[in-house]
Amino acid sequence: MEFIYEICHWCRCGGTNIVCGLVDEEGNIVAQRKYPTDAHEGPQSILAKISMTIEQLIEETGIPGEQCIAVGMGIPGLVDPVLGFSMRAVNLNWRDIPVAAGLSKLIGKPVYIDNDVRMYVYGEAVAGAGRGYDYVYGVTIGTGLASAFVQHGSLHHGHRYMSGEIGHVPVEHVDFPCNCGRIGCLETIVSATGIAKQARVRIAKGEASLLTEWYPIRQIYRQARCQKPAMPVMH
């Protein structure tokens, strides 16, 4: 296969999974790979895995290294896209990590980072469901909860890059602890992990359910259509 166009790496480092891939100049995904984040191993180990995965994808696809011009990376939490720092990612236990510089040193390519949800929503705005619209707002529910807003093709970052961090809005009468250190953040109940946690709590209190020892969010969602405790949890 002959590649005559430029290729960019992309990577999404989430609290649960990492997805790395190669994308061409028209936005087509050439190759990708997904694997567990293993956040407990720390940022240096995670960046090393990402670097190794990128090298493997280049080797497997046969793309000349010089045609791979840069890396775009999405990270949960507070991100400074100008300095290339992960300022705080509570679901990864990261604080003030120079991600862009660290990964760039490993792979020898420029690295550009931003909040992962902003990357999602920007992608939808320029090449997906939001293409052609002046205003695009998106919400993602995963390990945590966050949102992003694109106006006339530009991302809105807000003061200190905190725009869209709806997962840490406090909610009355919610007493679940959040990874940020506070109690009752919205993402403790409105997230994949939060929904699964609520299911565990309800079953521990003796409510009947087909759910057993493990509560994957897909299983809870399927049962939300027909059975308690999934129904109250999902609603």
QUILINSUL-V191571 format. One record per backbone hydrogen bond with DSSP energy under -0.5 kcal/mol. NH is the residue of the N-H (numbers start at 1). CO is the residue of the C=O. E is the energy in kcal/mol with one decimal. If there is no record, write none. Layout:
nh=NH co=CO e=E
nh=NH co=CO e=E
//
This chain:
nh=3 co=1 e=-0.5
nh=4 co=2 e=-0.6
nh=7 co=67 e=-3.4
nh=8 co=23 e=-2.9
nh=9 co=70 e=-2.9
nh=10 co=21 e=-2.3
nh=11 co=72 e=-2.1
nh=12 co=19 e=-2.7
nh=13 co=11 e=-0.5
nh=13 co=74 e=-2.8
nh=14 co=12 e=-0.8
nh=14 co=17 e=-2.5
nh=18 co=35 e=-3.1
nh=19 co=12 e=-2.3
nh=20 co=33 e=-2.8
nh=21 co=10 e=-2.5
nh=22 co=31 e=-2.6
nh=23 co=8 e=-3.0
nh=24 co=28 e=-2.4
nh=25 co=6 e=-0.8
nh=27 co=24 e=-2.1
nh=30 co=22 e=-2.9
nh=30 co=28 e=-0.6
nh=31 co=22 e=-1.2
nh=33 co=20 e=-2.9
nh=35 co=18 e=-2.3
nh=37 co=16 e=-2.4
nh=41 co=38 e=-2.2
nh=42 co=39 e=-1.7
nh=46 co=42 e=-1.8
nh=47 co=43 e=-2.7
nh=48 co=44 e=-2.0
nh=49 co=45 e=-2.0
nh=50 co=46 e=-2.3
nh=51 co=47 e=-2.4
nh=52 co=48 e=-2.3
nh=53 co=49 e=-2.5
nh=54 co=50 e=-2.4
nh=55 co=51 e=-2.0
nh=56 co=52 e=-2.1
nh=57 co=53 e=-2.4
nh=58 co=54 e=-2.2
nh=59 co=55 e=-2.2
nh=60 co=56 e=-2.8
nh=61 co=57 e=-2.1
nh=62 co=58 e=-1.3
nh=63 co=58 e=-1.0
nh=67 co=64 e=-1.8
nh=68 co=65 e=-1.3
nh=69 co=7 e=-2.3
nh=69 co=67 e=-0.9
nh=70 co=7 e=-0.6
nh=71 co=110 e=-2.3
nh=72 co=9 e=-2.1
nh=73 co=112 e=-2.6
nh=74 co=11 e=-2.8
nh=75 co=114 e=-2.2
nh=76 co=13 e=-0.9
nh=78 co=88 e=-2.6
nh=80 co=85 e=-2.7
nh=81 co=79 e=-0.8
nh=84 co=80 e=-1.8
nh=85 co=80 e=-1.5
nh=86 co=97 e=-2.7
nh=87 co=78 e=-1.4
nh=87 co=85 e=-0.9
nh=88 co=78 e=-1.8
nh=89 co=94 e=-2.3
nh=92 co=89 e=-1.4
nh=93 co=89 e=-1.3
nh=94 co=89 e=-2.0
nh=96 co=87 e=-1.1
nh=97 co=86 e=-2.3
nh=98 co=96 e=-0.5
nh=99 co=97 e=-2.2
nh=100 co=84 e=-2.2
nh=102 co=98 e=-2.4
nh=103 co=99 e=-2.9
nh=104 co=100 e=-2.2
nh=105 co=101 e=-1.9
nh=106 co=102 e=-1.1
nh=107 co=103 e=-2.1
nh=108 co=104 e=-2.3
nh=110 co=69 e=-0.6
nh=112 co=71 e=-2.9
nh=114 co=73 e=-1.7
nh=116 co=75 e=-1.6
nh=119 co=115 e=-1.9
nh=120 co=116 e=-2.2
nh=121 co=117 e=-2.8
nh=122 co=118 e=-2.6
nh=123 co=119 e=-2.2
nh=124 co=120 e=-2.1
nh=125 co=121 e=-2.3
nh=126 co=122 e=-2.2
nh=127 co=123 e=-2.3
nh=128 co=124 e=-1.4
nh=130 co=124 e=-1.6
nh=131 co=124 e=-0.6
nh=131 co=128 e=-1.6
nh=133 co=130 e=-2.1
nh=136 co=150 e=-2.5
nh=138 co=148 e=-2.3
nh=140 co=146 e=-2.6
nh=142 co=140 e=-0.6
nh=142 co=144 e=-2.8
nh=146 co=140 e=-1.7
nh=147 co=164 e=-2.1
nh=148 co=138 e=-2.0
nh=150 co=136 e=-3.0
nh=151 co=154 e=-2.9
nh=152 co=134 e=-3.7
nh=152 co=150 e=-0.5
nh=154 co=151 e=-1.8
nh=156 co=149 e=-2.4
nh=157 co=155 e=-0.7
nh=161 co=158 e=-1.7
nh=162 co=159 e=-1.5
nh=163 co=157 e=-2.5
nh=165 co=162 e=-1.7
nh=166 co=164 e=-2.4
nh=167 co=145 e=-0.9
nh=168 co=165 e=-1.1
nh=169 co=166 e=-1.6
nh=171 co=184 e=-2.4
nh=174 co=171 e=-1.1
nh=175 co=173 e=-0.5
nh=178 co=182 e=-3.2
nh=181 co=178 e=-1.9
nh=184 co=176 e=-2.9
nh=186 co=169 e=-1.8
nh=187 co=167 e=-2.8
nh=188 co=185 e=-1.9
nh=189 co=186 e=-1.8
nh=190 co=186 e=-2.6
nh=191 co=189 e=-0.8
nh=192 co=142 e=-2.7
nh=193 co=142 e=-0.8
nh=195 co=191 e=-2.8
nh=196 co=192 e=-2.0
nh=197 co=193 e=-2.2
nh=198 co=194 e=-2.2
nh=199 co=195 e=-1.9
nh=200 co=196 e=-2.1
nh=201 co=197 e=-2.3
nh=202 co=198 e=-2.3
nh=203 co=199 e=-2.2
nh=204 co=200 e=-2.5
nh=205 co=201 e=-1.2
nh=206 co=203 e=-1.9
nh=207 co=202 e=-1.9
nh=212 co=214 e=-0.6
nh=219 co=216 e=-0.6
nh=220 co=216 e=-1.9
nh=221 co=217 e=-2.6
nh=222 co=218 e=-2.2
nh=223 co=219 e=-1.9
nh=224 co=220 e=-1.2
nh=225 co=222 e=-0.9
nh=226 co=223 e=-1.6
nh=227 co=223 e=-2.9
nh=231 co=227 e=-1.5
nh=233 co=229 e=-1.9
nh=234 co=230 e=-2.9
nh=235 co=231 e=-1.5
//
